């Protein structure tokens, strides 16, 4: 691992530690106006220059939904992330992330990745950034899963999309081979401060290897 990447990964760890100062949202006493679907994965509350913020992430897990057309006996899964601004005790939704896998008859994964939900202010402008990362796939073989990093600063969305990496075996010369691992930034990320892209790259590298059940 080169020195630059090591420093970026250290930055992720340090920011993660700082992000722990954000407060857990009390799900039993949420402000009026907040609704969500699925089972809560994380719920936090923080204050920045925009005001009082609440972010909730949820997942449904595998189930059969009447939202989707089923041509097989496959299952579905959905995930959500919601951002609310709270003023005078009333919450207003400012953005929402939604993704799904539908009618999957084989192995399915749709889940936020552990430790990647963070709140930062990397460019020190008083507007916090909210980071989400998850993988999604429906496959019956040993192949990479799709992977996304979604970041919001205010209502502006940034996206990084690609695949995680899967070990493909060792050849007769002792060389290891891998599948996947590539990614692309959307135009918003490409035009953003370098510190945003560096942080996203570090998140990607930290979570790039596909983990199977039991790992």
C-alpha positions as CSV (number, residue, x, y, z in Angstrom):
1,X,0.0,0.0,0.0
2,X,1.5,3.4,-1.0
3,X,2.0,6.3,1.5
4,X,-0.7,8.5,-0.1
5,X,-3.4,5.8,0.2
6,X,-2.3,5.0,3.8
7,X,-2.7,8.7,4.7
8,X,-6.2,8.8,3.1
9,X,-7.3,5.7,5.0
10,X,-6.0,7.3,8.2
11,X,-8.1,10.4,7.4
12,X,-11.2,8.2,7.1
13,X,-10.5,6.6,10.5
14,X,-10.0,10.0,12.1
15,X,-13.1,11.5,10.5
16,X,-15.0,8.4,11.6
17,X,-14.0,8.9,15.1
18,X,-15.0,12.6,15.0
19,X,-18.4,11.6,13.5
20,X,-19.1,9.6,16.5
21,X,-19.8,12.9,18.3
22,X,-23.1,13.2,16.4
23,X,-26.1,12.3,18.5
24,X,-28.2,9.2,18.0
25,X,-31.8,10.2,17.1
26,X,-34.5,9.1,19.5
27,X,-36.8,7.0,17.3
28,X,-39.5,7.1,20.0
29,X,-39.6,10.9,20.0
30,X,-39.1,12.0,16.5
31,X,-40.4,15.4,15.4
32,X,-43.7,15.7,13.5
33,X,-43.3,15.1,9.7
34,X,-40.9,12.2,9.8
35,X,-41.9,9.0,8.2
36,X,-39.8,6.1,6.9
37,X,-40.1,2.6,5.4
38,X,-38.1,-0.5,6.3
39,X,-36.2,-1.4,9.4
40,X,-33.9,1.3,10.8
41,X,-30.2,0.7,10.3
42,X,-29.0,4.1,11.7
43,X,-30.6,7.3,12.9
44,X,-28.6,10.4,13.8
45,X,-29.1,14.0,14.6
46,X,-26.6,16.9,14.2
47,X,-26.5,20.6,13.8
48,X,-24.7,22.6,11.0
49,X,-25.1,25.9,9.3
50,X,-28.4,24.6,7.8
51,X,-29.9,24.0,11.2
52,X,-31.1,20.9,13.0
53,X,-30.7,17.7,10.9
54,X,-31.9,14.2,11.2
55,X,-30.8,11.3,8.9
56,X,-32.4,7.9,9.0
57,X,-31.2,4.8,7.0
58,X,-33.4,1.7,6.6
59,X,-33.4,-1.7,4.9
60,X,-36.2,-4.1,4.3
61,X,-34.2,-7.3,3.9
62,X,-35.4,-10.0,1.6
63,X,-39.2,-10.3,1.1
64,X,-41.8,-10.4,-1.6
65,X,-43.2,-7.0,-2.4
66,X,-46.3,-6.1,-4.5
67,X,-44.5,-3.1,-5.8
68,X,-42.7,-5.3,-8.3
69,X,-43.7,-7.7,-11.1
70,X,-42.6,-11.2,-10.4
71,X,-41.8,-13.5,-13.3
72,X,-40.1,-16.1,-11.0
73,X,-40.4,-17.1,-7.4
74,X,-37.7,-14.5,-6.6
75,X,-37.6,-12.1,-3.7
76,X,-37.2,-8.4,-3.4
77,X,-35.2,-6.0,-1.2
78,X,-35.2,-2.2,-0.7
79,X,-33.2,0.3,1.1
80,X,-33.8,4.0,2.0
81,X,-32.1,7.0,3.4
82,X,-33.9,10.1,4.5
83,X,-32.7,13.6,5.4
84,X,-34.9,16.0,7.4
85,X,-34.5,19.6,8.5
86,X,-36.2,20.3,11.8
87,X,-37.7,23.8,12.6
88,X,-40.0,24.6,15.4
89,X,-40.5,21.0,16.1
90,X,-41.6,20.1,12.6
91,X,-39.4,18.1,10.2
92,X,-39.3,18.7,6.4
93,X,-37.7,16.1,4.1
94,X,-35.0,17.6,1.9
95,X,-33.7,14.4,0.2
96,X,-34.2,10.7,-0.1
97,X,-32.1,7.8,-1.4
98,X,-33.9,4.7,-2.7
99,X,-32.6,1.6,-4.3
100,X,-33.9,-2.0,-4.7
101,X,-33.3,-5.5,-6.1
102,X,-36.4,-7.2,-7.4
103,X,-37.5,-10.7,-8.3
104,X,-34.2,-12.3,-7.5
105,X,-34.4,-16.1,-7.7
106,X,-30.8,-16.6,-6.5
107,X,-28.5,-15.0,-3.9
108,X,-29.4,-11.4,-3.3
109,X,-27.5,-8.6,-1.4
110,X,-28.7,-5.1,-0.8
111,X,-27.2,-3.5,2.3
112,X,-25.5,-0.5,3.7
113,X,-21.9,-1.3,4.5
114,X,-20.9,-1.3,8.2
115,X,-19.0,1.8,9.4
116,X,-19.5,3.8,6.2
117,X,-22.4,6.0,7.3
118,X,-20.6,9.2,8.3
119,X,-21.2,13.0,8.7
120,X,-18.2,15.2,7.9
121,X,-17.3,18.8,7.0
122,X,-14.2,18.0,4.9
123,X,-14.2,21.4,3.1
124,X,-14.8,23.3,6.4
125,X,-17.6,25.4,5.0
126,X,-20.1,24.8,7.8
127,X,-22.3,22.6,5.5
128,X,-21.9,19.0,6.6
129,X,-21.6,16.1,4.2
130,X,-23.6,12.9,4.7
131,X,-21.9,9.7,3.4
132,X,-23.7,6.5,2.5
133,X,-22.3,3.3,1.0
134,X,-24.0,0.1,0.0
135,X,-23.7,-2.9,-2.2
136,X,-26.4,-4.5,-4.4
137,X,-26.5,-7.7,-6.4
138,X,-28.5,-10.7,-7.5
139,X,-26.2,-13.5,-8.6
140,X,-25.9,-17.3,-8.5
141,X,-22.2,-17.4,-8.9
142,X,-19.0,-15.9,-7.4
143,X,-19.0,-12.6,-9.1
144,X,-18.6,-8.9,-7.9
145,X,-21.5,-6.9,-6.5
146,X,-22.5,-3.5,-7.6
147,X,-21.3,-0.9,-5.1
148,X,-22.2,2.8,-4.6
149,X,-21.0,5.7,-2.5
150,X,-23.6,8.5,-2.2
151,X,-22.8,11.8,-0.6
152,X,-25.0,14.8,0.1
153,X,-23.8,18.3,1.0
154,X,-27.0,20.2,1.6
155,X,-29.3,19.1,-1.2
156,X,-26.5,18.5,-3.7
157,X,-25.9,14.8,-4.5
158,X,-22.6,13.2,-5.4
159,X,-22.3,9.6,-6.6
160,X,-19.6,7.0,-7.1
161,X,-20.6,3.8,-8.8
162,X,-18.8,0.5,-9.6
163,X,-18.2,-3.0,-8.4
164,X,-16.5,-4.5,-5.4
165,X,-13.6,-7.0,-5.9
166,X,-13.8,-10.8,-5.8
167,X,-10.8,-13.2,-5.4
168,X,-10.7,-15.2,-8.6
169,X,-8.0,-17.8,-7.6
170,X,-4.3,-18.3,-8.0
171,X,-2.7,-19.4,-11.2
172,X,0.1,-22.0,-11.6
173,X,2.7,-19.3,-11.3
174,X,1.4,-18.3,-7.9
175,X,-0.2,-15.0,-9.0
176,X,-3.5,-14.0,-7.5
177,X,-6.3,-12.9,-9.8
178,X,-9.3,-10.7,-9.0
179,X,-12.5,-9.7,-10.7
180,X,-14.1,-6.2,-10.4
181,X,-13.0,-3.3,-8.3
182,X,-13.5,-0.5,-10.8
183,X,-15.6,2.7,-10.3
184,X,-16.6,5.9,-11.8
185,X,-17.4,9.3,-10.3
186,X,-20.4,11.2,-11.6
187,X,-20.0,14.8,-12.9
188,X,-20.8,16.3,-9.5
189,X,-17.9,14.4,-7.9
190,X,-15.5,15.2,-10.7
191,X,-16.2,18.9,-10.2
192,X,-16.0,18.8,-6.4
193,X,-13.1,19.6,-4.1
194,X,-10.4,17.0,-4.3
195,X,-10.9,16.2,-0.6
196,X,-14.3,14.8,-1.4
197,X,-13.0,12.4,-4.0
198,X,-10.1,11.4,-1.8
199,X,-12.4,10.5,1.0
200,X,-14.7,8.6,-1.4
201,X,-11.7,6.7,-2.8
202,X,-10.6,5.8,0.7
203,X,-14.1,4.5,1.6
204,X,-14.0,2.4,-1.6
205,X,-10.6,0.9,-0.9
206,X,-11.5,0.1,2.7
207,X,-14.6,-1.8,1.6
208,X,-13.5,-3.1,-1.8
209,X,-13.3,-6.8,-1.1
210,X,-16.5,-8.9,-1.3
211,X,-17.3,-10.6,2.0
212,X,-19.2,-13.8,2.0
213,X,-21.4,-15.2,4.8
214,X,-19.3,-16.1,7.8
215,X,-16.4,-13.8,6.9
